[in-house]
Structures are given as C-alpha cells and as structure tokens.
Amino acid sequence: MGRITIFTLDNSPNCILAKKMLMDRNIPFLEISLTKHPQKRNDMISLSGKLTVPQLFINSAYVGGLSGTKRLLNGWEKDGMCPLQTYKALVAEASDPQDPRLAPSTLPPITPMQSLPREMNVIAIPRRTPDQKPQQRRSVLEVMEILKQIVYRRDLKYNLTTYKNSFRGSELVDALRDHFLISREGAVEFAEQLYHDHHMLHHVVNEHDFADTPSLFFRLHCDQTPNVLNSYRMWTERVDPDPMSLLRRLKKQLGKILKDCTDSEERVDYKQASNHNHFPAFEEAACELQGVKLVEMQHDTKLAFCINLYNLMIKYAFVKVGIASSQMGRNAFFNSVGFVLGGHFLTFQDMEHGILRGNRKAPYAASRQFGPNDDRLDLVFSEVDIRIHFALNCGARSCPQILDFTSYGVHEELRVAALEFCDDDENFSIQGNTIHLSKIFSWYSEDFGSTSTEILQKILRFCRASKALGLKTLLDHGGFRIKYNPYDWSTDASDFLRFSADGVKADSSRFL
C-alpha cells in the first residue's frame, strides 16, 4: 500500500509541527529521521531539491516542506471532507513507492557523539580574612566580567603611542582591593595569579611581568587584540573532538541572541546584541575554536566546517566590531578582522581566498593570499570547488542565503545551493540576448572560466530546466552579451556600530 513519507530532524520546531498536524488528523506516516540516519540526507535533497526540513512525499510525489504540508491538509479538509478518508482513498490504496531513496534506512541509527564534560577552569577568589571558609571559586567568564566592570579602562599615552583600553598596574590593584575587600598584598598576589596562571592580563607590549606601579600599562585579554574575534580569553581547556558539533553549539548561542534583537521586519539591532546578557558567554565559548585544527580534518568535514565558520563569524563580527559602510571600510574589514584557529590567525580574506580558493588572488589583489613561506599553506584546499561562491555569505543582501552544511552531505548540499542561487533572477536571468549575472561571476571569473562562454557553460550546470534551455539556446546561437548586476551591500541591520579600521587596532601612533 502507499504511504506518506516525511524527512525530519528530531529537534526541529517545523518538523514537530508538521508531525503534529498529521497525528492530530490520525493520518499515518513513515518518518525518516536525519538525526538518527544522517546518510539519508542526500536522498532527501536529491528527491526534493531542498536542504531544509521537513520534506513530505505522498507515495513517490513530492509535496513540500511545512507550508506544503499545510496546503495539502487544508485541501483535504475542504467541503467537510475527512482527511483520513481522503488519505485512504488517495494514498493508502496506491502502490508502494519504488524509489529506494524513500525507503527507511537499513543501517542502525547513529548515536550522537556526546561531548565530554568540560573541566571548568575556575579561579580562586582571595579570602577577605585568613580564616574565611570556604574559599570562593568562580569561572573565568565570571571573573572577566567582574574585571570589565571594576577596572577603569581608557586610552593611555606613552611617548608617541596611545594604548587603547588600558590601565595602570597600580589601578588594577586598587580595583581588586576595593571590590574584594582584601589587603593590598592580597590584591597584588591575585593580580599576579590572573596574569601568570590564567592569562587574563597582558602588558600592552608584552615586555613586562605584572607590577603594582603606575608606570606600566596593562590590558585585559579581551582588549589586547580587538581585531581577533575569538579573543575574549585564552582557551586552556578541553576542545570538542567534533568540530562540527562545536559550530552547531556556537551558532545556536548566537542565533538566540540575534533572535532577541530582531524586529517584526526581520531586521537585527546589532548594537543591542552586543549588550545582550548572553553575549559574553558566547564570546567565551567561541574561544574554544582556538584549539580546532583544520589540518587534522578530513576533506569534506573541512569544507563544511570552513563554510559554516565563515558565515557564523561574519555575524559575530557585525555584533563585535561593526559593519563597514564603504568600499574602503569593507576592504579593511575583510583584511584585518579574523579569528584564531589551531594557533593560526585567519582573516575573512584568508579563509575565503587563502584556504577555500586554494590560495588564489582576491578580486583586484596583486598577489596570492598567502606568500610562499606562509605557514598556513598546509591548510589550503588543493582544488577549488566553485560552488563555495553560492554558499559563503558576507552579510550583504546580494550574498547567497545562509545554509547549514554537513560533513556527510556537503557535496549534495552545495549542488542544491548552486541551483537555488542560479534560480534567483537577481543572480541569473535572461532578457532577450542579454544575460544578467551576479557580480560574483565577474569577481571570481578565475574560478568559473577565462571567457564568457566558459563562465556560462559552468552556470549551465547549475540551472533548472527552463533557464537551462534558454541559456543553452543562447550558447548554441551566440550573439549574447553579459551584464553584471550591481551588488547590494546593504545588510539586515536596523542599528549597528559603524566599523572603523582604527577601532580594531589596540594601539595608535601619532607623529609630532
């Protein structure tokens, strides 16, 4: 007999809602959980051409996602019809679907890898009196937030240099003494512990140990390298052995923050997000990326990881350092802001052009991203998968939509991302003998082809039927011309900090 098949993820609200709609009407269905059987994701994508869940099929016919499921059931309820009777007449009496992609997996369900419990790096708070018991212990996050509140940080000048967000050694001792109600000797000892054992303080030029003196300037670790996004603290704890799981956790954390700051028109107040109560916890959690090593990843995991990381860190950067509003500002943003990964500092340009594009030139650049002696050359992909250009999102409205990529399905997911990008008329359309293309195809023509014809032949691979026919006709007959659409650099921000290249520099020099 026939059946309804629905592909789901266990914790997806849309999947839960779709299943509830079916169960409320007593309609039976076969559920294929991509959580338990991730290898079936490629089957779902190839059948539906969609990356999202749920996806519902009646026998071998594709219905759609959540909205398609709603339309189907609403149609079955018209004119007082009983959905269950309609199901029996239209579905149950039909023959079984023959496509093996709609069959349940024969493999045992996957047991998700459980992250090992994190051994919290705690800091012993100094006792106010020798007999005070027990001694308080607080996390690095808690202590850093206390330090940010009690230490007066400002610009301090020495000779021709201004050291931003800095303080004098004696001022830190004063603040610790007054806040924790301890002796000056105890405050000095605590400051030395924060400096040496927990790396929460730094001399502004890393030339001196901590000292209780007004003549030496120090900074909190979170202020020492403002262009490094994941620099809230130095990560000294366990690193999740599953880097994709770590990214999922970080995306969930930041997603909740941004959702709280999103209005009814889906515009995000990034200024508000930077002051969200949970933002410091996200900043600390992102520091775990410091220990993730790309060089140890398998190819497909590395590919999915790099795309997802790029898209996540762009949003993080919008919150932390702001959004550039000019071409000069965007150049500075992509070339100076980045993150530490496995001991390597990588800007957004480094990740895109150095690693994902196999160390090619960025648009309008004079040389390759990495020089011949760069120690990051071991991280680059040997070949360029041109479909990354349909997956990387720098936050602009003309960018491809943000999708989730997985290590086990990244190639099929990139195929669908390419189809969806080229299906959008803003990225590719034909009007007469004029072909309108996204500026992406011009910027990265080195990847797509050396001639217009080669570029279009590559695009043809990513076109659905109607557009493919129109493009093939033009290619066969010639006489076409290409026009590149203006790139819309606006974002989804309702309010934001304006990015400044000087704002991500720890120091500034002035010349008399």
Rosetta blueprint (number, residue, H / E / L):
1 M L
2 G L
3 R L
4 I E
5 T E
6 I E
7 F E
8 T E
9 L L
10 D L
11 N L
12 S L
13 P H
14 N H
15 C H
16 I H
17 L H
18 A H
19 K H
20 K H
21 M H
22 L H
23 M H
24 D H
25 R L
26 N L
27 I L
28 P L
29 F L
30 L E
31 E E
32 I E
33 S E
34 L L
35 T L
36 K L
37 H L
38 P H
39 Q H
40 K H
41 R H
42 N H
43 D H
44 M H
45 I H
46 S H
47 L H
48 S H
49 G L
50 K L
51 L L
52 T L
53 V L
54 P L
55 Q E
56 L E
57 F E
58 I E
59 N L
60 S L
61 A E
62 Y E
63 V E
64 G E
65 G L
66 L H
67 S H
68 G H
69 T H
70 K H
71 R H
72 L H
73 L H
74 N H
75 G H
76 W H
77 E L
78 K H
79 D H
80 G H
81 M L
82 C L
83 P H
84 L H
85 Q H
86 T H
87 Y H
88 K H
89 A H
90 L H
91 V H
92 A H
93 E L
94 A L
95 S L
96 D L
97 P L
98 Q L
99 D L
100 P H
101 R H
102 L H
103 A L
104 P L
105 S L
106 T L
107 L L
108 P L
109 P L
110 I L
111 T L
112 P L
113 M L
114 Q L
115 S L
116 L L
117 P L
118 R L
119 E L
120 M L
121 N L
122 V E
123 I E
124 A E
125 I L
126 P L
127 R L
128 R L
129 T L
130 P L
131 D L
132 Q L
133 K L
134 P L
135 Q L
136 Q L
137 R E
138 R E
139 S E
140 V H
141 L H
142 E H
143 V H
144 M H
145 E H
146 I H
147 L H
148 K H
149 Q H
150 I H
151 V L
152 Y L
153 R L
154 R E
155 D E
156 L E
157 K E
158 Y E
159 N L
160 L L
161 T E
162 T E
163 Y E
164 K E
165 N E
166 S E
167 F E
168 R E
169 G H
170 S H
171 E H
172 L H
173 V H
174 D H
175 A H
176 L H
177 R H
178 D H
179 H H
180 F H
181 L L
182 I L
183 S L
184 R H
185 E H
186 G H
187 A H
188 V H
189 E H
190 F H
191 A H
192 E H
193 Q H
194 L H
195 Y H
196 H H
197 D L
198 H L
199 H L
200 M L
201 L E
202 H E
203 H E
204 V L
205 V L
206 N L
207 E L
208 H L
209 D L
210 F L
211 A L
212 D L
213 T L
214 P L
215 S L
216 L L
217 F E
218 F E
219 R E
220 L E
221 H H
222 C H
223 D H
224 Q H
225 T L
226 P L
227 N L
228 V E
229 L L
230 N L
231 S L
232 Y L
233 R L
234 M L
235 W L
236 T L
237 E L
238 R L
239 V L
240 D L
241 P L
242 D L
243 P H
244 M H
245 S H
246 L H
247 L H
248 R H
249 R H
250 L H
251 K H
252 K H
253 Q H
254 L H
255 G H
256 K H
257 I H
258 L H
259 K H
260 D H
261 C L
262 T E
263 D L
264 S L
265 E L
266 E L
267 R L
268 V E
269 D E
270 Y H
271 K H
272 Q H
273 A H
274 S H
275 N L
276 H L
277 N L
278 H L
279 F H
280 P H
281 A H
282 F H
283 E H
284 E H
285 A H
286 A H
287 C H
288 E H
289 L H
290 Q H
291 G H
292 V L
293 K L
294 L H
295 V H
296 E H
297 M L
298 Q L
299 H H
300 D H
301 T H
302 K H
303 L H
304 A H
305 F H
306 C H
307 I H
308 N H
309 L H
310 Y H
311 N H
312 L H
313 M H
314 I H
315 K H
316 Y H
317 A H
318 F H
319 V H
320 K H
321 V L
322 G L
323 I E
324 A L
325 S L
326 S L
327 Q H
328 M H
329 G H
330 R H
331 N H
332 A H
333 F H
334 F H
335 N H
336 S H
337 V L
338 G E
339 F E
340 V E
341 L E
342 G L
343 G L
344 H E
345 F E
346 L E
347 T E
348 F H
349 Q H
350 D H
351 M H
352 E H
353 H H
354 G H
355 I H
356 L H
357 R L
358 G L
359 N L
360 R L
361 K E
362 A L
363 P L
364 Y L
365 A L
366 A L
367 S L
368 R E
369 Q L
370 F L
371 G L
372 P L
373 N L
374 D L
375 D L
376 R L
377 L H
378 D H
379 L H
380 V L
381 F L
382 S L
383 E L
384 V L
385 D L
386 I H
387 R H
388 I H
389 H H
390 F H
391 A L
392 L L
393 N L
394 C L
395 G L
396 A L
397 R L
398 S L
399 C L
400 P L
401 Q L
402 I L
403 L L
404 D L
405 F L
406 T L
407 S L
408 Y L
409 G L
410 V H
411 H H
412 E H
413 E H
414 L H
415 R H
416 V H
417 A H
418 A H
419 L H
420 E H
421 F H
422 C H
423 D H
424 D L
425 D L
426 E L
427 N L
428 F E
429 S E
430 I E
431 Q E
432 G L
433 N L
434 T E
435 I E
436 H E
437 L E
438 S L
439 K H
440 I H
441 F H
442 S H
443 W H
444 Y L
445 S H
446 E H
447 D H
448 F H
449 G L
450 S L
451 T L
452 S H
453 T H
454 E H
455 I H
456 L H
457 Q H
458 K H
459 I H
460 L H
461 R L
462 F L
463 C L
464 R L
465 A H
466 S H
467 K H
468 A H
469 L H
470 G H
471 L H
472 K H
473 T H
474 L H
475 L H
476 D H
477 H H
478 G L
479 G L
480 F L
481 R E
482 I E
483 K E
484 Y E
485 N L
486 P L
487 Y L
488 D L
489 W L
490 S L
491 T L
492 D L
493 A E
494 S E
495 D E
496 F L
497 L L
498 R E
499 F L
500 S L
501 A L
502 D H
503 G H
504 V H
505 K L
506 A L
507 D E
508 S E
509 S E
510 R L
511 F L
512 L L
